[in-house]
């Protein structure tokens, strides 16, 4: 999120609200699952992308980037 310097407090407040008070409809979650699955399959067909994911996993195994 980008904000002006005087809007940082409000931006953080909005992001916190989005994280803590989000409401998701099951229908939309199921639609998003299909989209994510399609994107994952497309990425797995790209050998360079798969290689880089494995490199990140092995380099950052104990970090969230892994």
Secondary structure as GFF3:
##gff-version 3
##sequence-region A 1 66
A	DSSP	three_ten_helix	5	7	.	.	.	ID=ss1
A	DSSP	alpha_helix	8	20	.	.	.	ID=ss2
A	DSSP	alpha_helix	26	44	.	.	.	ID=ss3
A	DSSP	alpha_helix	47	59	.	.	.	ID=ss4
###
